[in-house]
Amino acid sequence: MSFKAVDRQRLFVGGSWAEPDGGYYAVVDPASEETVGWAPEASRDQVHAACAAAREAFGPWSGTSPEERAAVLGRAADIIRGHLMPYAELAQAETGATTGTARGMQVGVGAARFRRYARVEPAEWAIPPQINEAGPMGKAGVMGALAVRQPVGVVTCITSYNNPWANPAGKIAPALAVGNTVVVKPAPQDPLSVYRMAEALEAAGAPPGVVNVVSGRSVEVGEAAVSSPDVDMVSFTGSTAVGQRIAEVCGRDMKRQLMELGGKGAAVVLDDADLGSAVAGIGTTFSFYSGQICTAPTRVLAQRGVYDRLVEQLAAYAGRLKVGDPRERDTVVGPLISAAHRDRVEAYVELGRKEGAVVVAGGERPSLDTGFYVAPTLLADCTNDMRVAREEIFGPVVVVIPFDDEDEGVALANDSDYGLIDYVWSGDVARAFRVARRLRAGGVGVNTVGRNMEAPFGGFKKSGVGRDVGSYALHAYSEVQAIVWPG
């Protein structure tokens, strides 16, 4: 391990670094199985104290100018960029990400998101005047109106383990830009990076209580951060099952929600597709976060004219990927986050066999001395009613399902509880767009798995509620107030 392990991380509450009431627990490197550091276990009272501190800080922070808030975010971006290497080493140790992913997609994207929301955008916009008919309030007249963005208040941000930099930054930065204060509850597997983010914000001039971080393995830590009467909104990234429980609590108190939940992305490969492009895109499921990402194209729907060739090429692609120590330059597939999650993914592969799927690549545990690894696995001859085709596996496992015509491909893609990101590959762009418009998903990639970071991000069905990213995040973390006057 090339960096100094974190001895005992303290909580960040109300601008102070506090000893945790619940002691500490080990954060484990999923590649080496060594201890990365010791994370704090907050008590329910400490979580409530963090929420109260955020409530007290809300009035002054929301009253600062947008330019002042933006300056804090800009300085935080610079601080994160200035510490890119040690921050990336920590993120890699916590998550098992490859070096390129830790530097670029984790810390790099985290810094970029703070920089993006350091750009001040208009908080109000004019609505065209309207001539009203005479009504009970008086005679007819011209009415002017202005729509104004107002901060929601205190936002609890509950973040995912697959990216402890980009995911929290994508919540914290727009929330602060609009004038909210935040309580961050990071994933228990890799919370140490989020505390480094809090340090950067503190050094950048965020006033006490504007940002608070509380962690823990106990369910009651997250429950307290959601149910606190000081909290006005919950922004959650994680599984649909947990999101549903959070939504129930929020519903009782009419709290705002932003939910980015599970996915089972369909990749519709039509018979005129460039198979090289499709294989490279679908193959990211094996390598990017080792498949631990909700946007992955894990459910491949291949038209019969290309089905056999696609399966053959995907199997060959998976077999060429080096699985191993993420610190080695040629490693493409790193470990999963924990032994328990590795066992869960392996259980799904075995379930696929029992359901009748054919394992054409992977399916066995790599012969490595340490680490929670699963080989890139391809399951062919699947049907859409198999559990491996319907449930989110969250690992380097891809299932392939054949279909006959375009209508059947669309029907299979839409036959899912999820609807986050789907994909279409076709040599005919007009055809690809026609199919994309028929898919019930919050986003569709046409001949690509890339994302436009200003485009709205979120899901249909059980993949979530609301949209964020770019300007959409500024709306997600704000209420819209209408101010009306006689023209």
Phi, psi and omega in degrees: 000122191271352179245164179283124181297151178280117185293292179216105181281132177263160176289160177239103187228122176061031179085003180240151176264114192246142173294137182282141178292330185267012180078209186227157174225156184282136169260125191252135174288118184288350177268314183263342185066017174273163178280123178281323182175186184241120184263150182277144177254106182283151172269167177301320180297322179291325176295315178297325177295322177295318179295320178294322178296320177295322178296317180294324182280344187299313183302305179298318183293317180291340179274352176286161180287151176304326180295322180292318178296319180297323180297322177297315180296320179296318178294323178297319178301317180295320180295316180297316178300321180292340179247025188306314186294306179295324178296319180293323178297319178294314180300319179297318180294324181285324190251340185081015180292151174293164185299315180298320179292316181298318182283314187272304187276339179264280184294318181299314178292324177302312178297319181297326180289322174296320178295320181298318183273002168280357175273114182288129177242153181303135179262000180213152180212145183282146174251134182307139179303149182232135176272113181269143172286159177299140181217191184296341182268358179146191184280167181298153179186176178266130180247132173263158180208151178225133174262129185236132174278126176241141178297148180290318182140239178265127182245124170273125180249114179250118193249162185269161183276344188286340178210093185283006176244302184295319183293309176298320180298325179292345175261310186295313187298308179292326179298315179291323181301322181282338179118008176280165166247159189227150167239118184256126174246098182285163175301141183293338183288329186214061183276346189295324178297325181292327175293328175293325177295320177296321177299318180296319179292322177298314180293333180281352177106013175295124183296157179307136177089344180292321177235129178227142179230126178228134184232169176163157177273339183290140178299330185293339177294310177293320180299318181293324180290336178272317189274349181307134178294346178278352184265132181257339185208148175236127174248118189232137169236124182167203185287155178297321182299314179291320178301322179295321179292321178295318181298324178297317179293315180298323181297326182295327182250010179057042177277143175297150180225145166228113188240116173247104193250207188288170178210156174217064192304128176272133173248104183272111181254108183277164189289352177253017185285154168282105187293329177299317178294318181295317181295317180297320180291310180296327181296342177297339176301323181289326191254319187288112186056024182055036179081001182272065182208134187288342183270001186293143176280077188273345184242098185269125176250109187248127176296144191301333180295337180240001188303306185297317180294321180295315179299316180299315182288323177294320179296317179296319179299312181299322182291339180275349187279129178281126176257131179165203184304118183294346179279346178280137190298328184266004177287134180250324182242116178267192183279168168278170192290333185202165176296320181297320180288324175302315180297323180294316180295317178298325179295325177294320179298315178296322177299318178302318177302313182294329179282351178110002177288152178256123179277108183257351174206144177071215179090354178234152179286131178300148182274075178242146187292321180226163175106157186257072190260147169229130180292146174306126190235133179240124179250118181253173180056040179271163171237157188287353178266357177290147179297326179293341178266345186251334186254148180284118182273323177064052177199182184281059183232127179239136175250145181238130183234129178277154172214163185268300185235174185302318181298320179293320179299317178295317181298318179294319179300319183279347179277073183205149174289340185259163177195059182269283179231126172247172184219150176226132172242125178203146175285346179256104185299320179299319178295317180299317179292324178298317178292317181304319182293343180267353183273136181269074181217151181292337177212152177223128174265127178257111181058029179197156169251006179287162180233145171268116188283005170255352181281148180298141182234128179166178189236163169270167172052227185276013177268001172143180180224126176096173180225145173221194184082143179059215180293336181297329179293327179295327176284324181298325183259024179218158170261150177256124180250134177259128175246121187240143179210159177289133183282000000 
